[in-house]
Structures are given as structure tokens and as C-alpha cells.
Amino acid sequence: MADPRDPERKRIGKVVKVHENPACLMRSFEIRWTDNPFRIEELDALQFGDLDEV
């Protein structure tokens, strides 16, 4: 997954966990970036725009 906040940097990460909030159906993702594999960051789905269900 590419970092949507800085597309020019082309930062790549792997989603390690998906959280769903049942109250608002909002998803958030825990992402481990390749440039810092020891840090996991949580981002809201809104930051990625429309995500298609796979």
C-alpha cells in the first residue's frame, strides 16, 4: 500500500491489521512501512479515498 499523504515520496507499507468501528462503519488500518519496519502506524480509511472491496 502506498502512503496517500505523500505520493511523491512513494513510501510503501503493508497492512498488518484492519479495524472496523461498528458505530460508523469506518475502517482504520495498522500499517508497517518498509522504511521503518519497527514502527506501526494507524491511518483512517478516509485518508486513502475510495477503497474497493476485494
Rosetta constraint file for C-alpha pairs under 8 A:
AtomPair CA 1 CA 12 HARMONIC 5.58 0.50
AtomPair CA 1 CA 13 HARMONIC 5.22 0.50
AtomPair CA 1 CA 14 HARMONIC 5.99 0.50
AtomPair CA 1 CA 15 HARMONIC 7.29 0.50
AtomPair CA 2 CA 7 HARMONIC 7.34 0.50
AtomPair CA 2 CA 10 HARMONIC 6.35 0.50
AtomPair CA 2 CA 11 HARMONIC 5.68 0.50
AtomPair CA 2 CA 12 HARMONIC 4.61 0.50
AtomPair CA 2 CA 13 HARMONIC 6.32 0.50
AtomPair CA 3 CA 7 HARMONIC 6.32 0.50
AtomPair CA 3 CA 10 HARMONIC 6.89 0.50
AtomPair CA 3 CA 11 HARMONIC 5.46 0.50
AtomPair CA 3 CA 12 HARMONIC 6.25 0.50
AtomPair CA 3 CA 13 HARMONIC 7.36 0.50
AtomPair CA 4 CA 47 HARMONIC 6.61 0.50
AtomPair CA 4 CA 48 HARMONIC 5.76 0.50
AtomPair CA 5 CA 47 HARMONIC 7.37 0.50
AtomPair CA 6 CA 10 HARMONIC 7.21 0.50
AtomPair CA 6 CA 11 HARMONIC 7.68 0.50
AtomPair CA 7 CA 11 HARMONIC 7.46 0.50
AtomPair CA 11 CA 33 HARMONIC 7.25 0.50
AtomPair CA 11 CA 34 HARMONIC 7.50 0.50
AtomPair CA 11 CA 35 HARMONIC 7.45 0.50
AtomPair CA 12 CA 33 HARMONIC 5.90 0.50
AtomPair CA 12 CA 34 HARMONIC 5.96 0.50
AtomPair CA 12 CA 35 HARMONIC 7.85 0.50
AtomPair CA 13 CA 31 HARMONIC 6.01 0.50
AtomPair CA 13 CA 32 HARMONIC 5.35 0.50
AtomPair CA 13 CA 33 HARMONIC 3.92 0.50
AtomPair CA 13 CA 34 HARMONIC 5.47 0.50
AtomPair CA 14 CA 31 HARMONIC 5.46 0.50
AtomPair CA 14 CA 32 HARMONIC 5.33 0.50
AtomPair CA 14 CA 33 HARMONIC 6.38 0.50
AtomPair CA 14 CA 34 HARMONIC 7.76 0.50
AtomPair CA 15 CA 29 HARMONIC 6.34 0.50
AtomPair CA 15 CA 30 HARMONIC 5.76 0.50
AtomPair CA 15 CA 31 HARMONIC 4.48 0.50
AtomPair CA 15 CA 32 HARMONIC 6.48 0.50
AtomPair CA 16 CA 29 HARMONIC 7.54 0.50
AtomPair CA 16 CA 30 HARMONIC 5.62 0.50
AtomPair CA 16 CA 31 HARMONIC 5.76 0.50
AtomPair CA 16 CA 32 HARMONIC 6.80 0.50
AtomPair CA 17 CA 29 HARMONIC 5.89 0.50
AtomPair CA 17 CA 30 HARMONIC 5.12 0.50
AtomPair CA 17 CA 31 HARMONIC 7.39 0.50
AtomPair CA 18 CA 27 HARMONIC 6.78 0.50
AtomPair CA 18 CA 28 HARMONIC 5.89 0.50
AtomPair CA 18 CA 29 HARMONIC 4.69 0.50
AtomPair CA 18 CA 30 HARMONIC 6.38 0.50
AtomPair CA 19 CA 27 HARMONIC 5.48 0.50
AtomPair CA 19 CA 28 HARMONIC 5.16 0.50
AtomPair CA 19 CA 29 HARMONIC 6.24 0.50
AtomPair CA 20 CA 25 HARMONIC 6.19 0.50
AtomPair CA 20 CA 26 HARMONIC 5.77 0.50
AtomPair CA 20 CA 27 HARMONIC 4.46 0.50
AtomPair CA 20 CA 28 HARMONIC 6.57 0.50
AtomPair CA 21 CA 25 HARMONIC 5.21 0.50
AtomPair CA 21 CA 26 HARMONIC 5.28 0.50
AtomPair CA 21 CA 27 HARMONIC 6.29 0.50
AtomPair CA 22 CA 26 HARMONIC 7.43 0.50
AtomPair CA 26 CA 44 HARMONIC 7.69 0.50
AtomPair CA 26 CA 45 HARMONIC 7.01 0.50
AtomPair CA 27 CA 44 HARMONIC 6.25 0.50
AtomPair CA 27 CA 45 HARMONIC 5.42 0.50
AtomPair CA 28 CA 42 HARMONIC 6.56 0.50
AtomPair CA 28 CA 43 HARMONIC 5.49 0.50
AtomPair CA 28 CA 44 HARMONIC 4.22 0.50
AtomPair CA 28 CA 45 HARMONIC 5.28 0.50
AtomPair CA 29 CA 42 HARMONIC 5.39 0.50
AtomPair CA 29 CA 43 HARMONIC 5.36 0.50
AtomPair CA 29 CA 44 HARMONIC 6.38 0.50
AtomPair CA 29 CA 45 HARMONIC 7.02 0.50
AtomPair CA 30 CA 40 HARMONIC 6.23 0.50
AtomPair CA 30 CA 41 HARMONIC 5.52 0.50
AtomPair CA 30 CA 42 HARMONIC 4.35 0.50
AtomPair CA 30 CA 43 HARMONIC 6.62 0.50
AtomPair CA 31 CA 40 HARMONIC 5.45 0.50
AtomPair CA 31 CA 41 HARMONIC 5.28 0.50
AtomPair CA 31 CA 42 HARMONIC 6.18 0.50
AtomPair CA 31 CA 43 HARMONIC 7.61 0.50
AtomPair CA 32 CA 36 HARMONIC 7.41 0.50
AtomPair CA 32 CA 37 HARMONIC 5.72 0.50
AtomPair CA 32 CA 38 HARMONIC 7.49 0.50
AtomPair CA 32 CA 39 HARMONIC 6.29 0.50
AtomPair CA 32 CA 40 HARMONIC 4.72 0.50
AtomPair CA 32 CA 41 HARMONIC 6.57 0.50
AtomPair CA 33 CA 37 HARMONIC 5.64 0.50
AtomPair CA 33 CA 39 HARMONIC 7.38 0.50
AtomPair CA 33 CA 40 HARMONIC 7.21 0.50
AtomPair CA 43 CA 47 HARMONIC 7.07 0.50
AtomPair CA 44 CA 48 HARMONIC 7.71 0.50
AtomPair CA 45 CA 49 HARMONIC 6.91 0.50
AtomPair CA 45 CA 51 HARMONIC 7.85 0.50
AtomPair CA 46 CA 50 HARMONIC 7.62 0.50
